[in-house]
């Protein structure tokens, strides 16, 4: 995982200035996951289904 690699990289280089970057990556990942879930819920509410294969979002 990218989080583990970034954590190991900062520990290997002994740079204290980069110690917050794994936490920032984790925070951005959590925000991205919540935004994706919100889009899935909004799509399911407007189209009445959550089956992504049956949706055609290119049509208005």
Secondary structure by P-SEA (a helix, b strand, c coil): caaaaaaaaaaaaccccccaaaaaaaaaaaaaaaaaaaaaaaaaaaaccccccccccccc
